[in-house]
Amino acid sequence: MFSKLLFTFFTLLIIIIFIPNNSNANIYQLICKNNKNTTVWVYSFKRKAVILTKINQGKTKVNFTIERNTNTSFVSKGALSKLKTNVTYDQNSNQLSVLQTSLRGSNQFYQCSKPLLIKKE
């Protein structure tokens, strides 16, 4: 009897230990504007992903990988129009920068709204 109880206790303890506490990935949305465009971005720190979902009214899907992040900012890398692109966001200033490394590329700076929590997993 005692051995069954002890076995059950240790089994539950092992299961609880191996379930990560922070397995949930909150997904945030940014709506950013500059003089020419309005863009919508979705990001998740847990998934280390940033996705450009809209440019003006047209839907798109461009993926970026978060390289560095803090609670209020991130730096991500990817490709936009086949050009290497860095996307940087700072929540303190609510600015998003899209910087392309090629001479043919363009650098764009956006003013964003506060991040909106759209999905809590």
C-alpha positions as CSV (number, residue, x, y, z in Angstrom):
1,M,0.0,0.0,0.0
2,F,2.7,2.4,1.0
3,S,4.8,1.5,-2.0
4,K,1.9,2.3,-4.4
5,L,1.4,5.6,-2.7
6,L,5.1,6.4,-2.9
7,F,5.3,5.4,-6.5
8,T,2.3,7.6,-7.4
9,F,3.8,10.5,-5.6
10,F,7.1,10.3,-7.4
11,T,5.4,9.8,-10.7
12,L,3.3,13.0,-10.2
13,L,6.4,14.8,-9.0
14,I,8.4,13.9,-12.1
15,I,5.5,14.9,-14.4
16,I,5.2,18.3,-12.7
17,I,9.0,18.9,-12.9
18,F,9.1,18.2,-16.6
19,I,6.1,20.4,-17.5
20,P,7.6,23.9,-18.2
21,N,6.1,26.8,-16.3
22,N,6.4,29.2,-19.2
23,S,5.2,27.0,-22.0
24,N,2.6,29.7,-22.9
25,A,3.4,32.0,-25.8
26,N,1.6,35.4,-25.7
27,I,1.1,36.9,-29.1
28,Y,1.0,40.7,-29.6
29,Q,-0.1,42.9,-32.4
30,L,1.5,46.2,-33.5
31,I,-0.2,48.7,-35.8
32,C,2.4,51.0,-37.2
33,K,2.2,54.1,-39.5
34,N,4.4,56.4,-41.4
35,N,3.8,59.0,-44.1
36,K,3.3,56.4,-46.8
37,N,2.2,53.1,-45.3
38,T,0.3,51.5,-42.5
39,T,1.6,48.1,-41.4
40,V,0.4,45.4,-39.0
41,W,2.9,43.2,-37.2
42,V,2.4,40.2,-35.0
43,Y,5.1,39.0,-32.6
44,S,5.8,36.5,-29.9
45,F,8.9,36.4,-27.7
46,K,8.4,32.8,-26.7
47,R,8.3,31.7,-30.4
48,K,11.0,34.2,-31.3
49,A,9.0,35.2,-34.3
50,V,7.8,38.5,-35.9
51,I,5.4,38.4,-38.8
52,L,4.4,41.3,-41.1
53,T,0.7,40.6,-41.8
54,K,-0.6,43.7,-43.6
55,I,0.7,46.5,-45.7
56,N,-2.0,49.2,-46.1
57,Q,-5.1,47.0,-46.8
58,G,-3.3,44.2,-48.5
59,K,-2.7,41.0,-46.6
60,T,0.9,39.5,-46.6
61,K,3.0,37.1,-44.6
62,V,6.7,37.9,-44.1
63,N,8.5,36.0,-41.3
64,F,11.3,37.4,-39.3
65,T,13.3,35.6,-36.5
66,I,13.9,37.5,-33.2
67,E,17.6,37.5,-32.6
68,R,17.6,39.6,-29.3
69,N,14.9,40.8,-27.1
70,T,14.1,42.4,-23.8
71,N,10.6,42.8,-22.2
72,T,10.1,46.0,-24.2
73,S,12.1,45.6,-27.4
74,F,13.3,43.2,-30.0
75,V,15.7,43.0,-32.9
76,S,14.8,40.5,-35.7
77,K,16.2,39.4,-39.0
78,G,14.7,38.1,-42.2
79,A,14.1,38.9,-45.8
80,L,11.7,41.5,-47.3
81,S,11.5,41.6,-51.1
82,K,14.5,39.2,-51.3
83,L,16.7,41.7,-49.4
84,K,18.2,41.0,-46.0
85,T,16.2,43.1,-43.5
86,N,16.5,43.9,-39.8
87,V,13.3,44.9,-37.9
88,T,13.8,46.7,-34.6
89,Y,11.1,47.7,-32.2
90,D,11.3,49.8,-29.0
91,Q,8.2,49.9,-26.8
92,N,9.5,52.9,-24.8
93,S,9.4,55.1,-27.9
94,N,6.9,53.1,-29.8
95,Q,9.1,53.1,-32.9
96,L,9.6,50.3,-35.4
97,S,12.5,50.4,-37.8
98,V,12.8,48.3,-41.0
99,L,16.4,48.5,-42.2
100,Q,17.5,46.8,-45.4
101,T,21.2,46.0,-45.8
102,S,21.4,46.3,-49.6
103,L,22.1,49.5,-51.5
104,R,18.8,48.9,-53.4
105,G,16.9,48.5,-50.2
106,S,15.0,51.2,-48.3
107,N,15.0,52.1,-44.6
108,Q,11.5,52.8,-43.2
109,F,10.6,54.2,-39.8
110,Y,7.2,53.8,-38.2
111,Q,5.3,55.1,-35.2
112,C,3.3,52.4,-33.6
113,S,0.4,52.0,-31.2
114,K,0.9,50.2,-27.9
115,P,1.2,46.4,-28.3
116,L,-2.2,44.7,-28.1
117,L,-2.3,41.2,-26.6
118,I,-4.3,39.2,-29.2
119,K,-3.8,35.7,-28.0
120,K,-2.8,34.2,-24.8
121,E,-1.8,30.5,-25.1
